[in-house]
Amino acid sequence: MPLFGRRAQPAAPLDGVDVVLADLDGVVYAGAGALPHAVESLNRAREGRAIGYITNNASRTDASVAAHLSELGLSTRPADVVTSPQAAMRLLSRRVAPGSKILVVGGEGLVDEVTKAGFIVTRSAEDAPAAVVQGFAPEVGWTQLAEAAFALKVPEEDGGIPWIATNTDWTIPQARGVAPGNGTLVSAVHTAVGRLATVAGKPEVPIFEEAVARFGAQHPIFLGDRLDTDILGANRAGIPSALVLTGIDRPKHVLAAPQGSQPTFILGDLRELHEPYPDVVVVNSRATVRGAAVEIDGPDVRILSQGDRPIDLLRAGAAAIWSTGRAIFGFRVPEQLYADPFHRP
């Protein structure tokens, strides 16, 4: 059951919100540097409400993330950061005995949480671990992946040990571009052993439940840059969401979003959290957002009016396509709807 129902359309996305839950990579920063308008917009959002950060990136500790955010100008405590390793420990504690030996594939962020949870860290399958926990870190290489494969060679249903992945994001935005994420590393182990990992982070619900409980949220909103993890996970948890076009997913992905991954709001950048969000009116396969209008005519998506803002045209195009319930490959979509004038790393 969802934790929260969708709210009526507010004047601005933040109206009525008591806790803002924000993804990090692609929303707040790309690599070490802050994205344009992110810091000032989030500091403004703190007025009268709490800010929490949810990240699938398992390579750093909550303390190091908090320090990084503080350096960028966002005053943040470690307790304000909810990480996928923390969600993984929730799952692990239900699967293995306290104090068990755990094979860790990952970096400092994952090792820190495993240790804090009272487990013993090992890097070798020869130590007979009780489970494998896998998370992203730049230093993860063949040796760590091979040890995981050795430990997981027996299927769990045949007496093998559990395998928990912090997350399965295929990519991670960096200052130089888009790089492989933990999903690619998990896939390498899966290919070797033919097993599937249990996933703790987005788009699964446990990480959202941890955040809601920690901040006592009654009317949260989640900010993300990925439809397949951030928005899908928020929808599964019943939390209203905003997709911001400063990270991985682009207009073409928005237009193609399946029902479970469609956000409540579409934002060009975080400044629009504070702006009145326009009504999205859909009548007879025609969607209108302020001066932008898009119509579905059989297999054709037609732009009737471009409007004054590219973001409104994208909102109208997405609403028109989504309203049909049909997949994007069933349409002829004008290239202008795929235009991407929005900032990305």
Secondary structure, 3 states (H helix, E strand, C coil): CCCCCCCCCCCCCCCCCCEEEECCECCCEECCEECCCHHHHHHHHCCCCEEEEEECCCCCCHHHHHHHHHHHCCCCCHHHEEEHHHHHHHHHHHHCCCCCEEEEECCHHHHHHHHHCCCEEECCHHHCCCEEEECCCCCCCHHHHHHHHHHCCCCHHHCCCCEEECCCCCEEEECCEEEECHHHHHHHHHHHHCCCCEECCCCCCHHHHHHHHHHCCCCEEEEECCHHHHHHHHHHHCCCEEEECCCCCCHHHHHCCCHHHCCCEEECCHHHHHCCCCCEEEECCEEEECCEEEEEECCEEEEEEECCCHHHHHHHHHHHHHHHCCCHHHCECCHHHHCCCCCCC
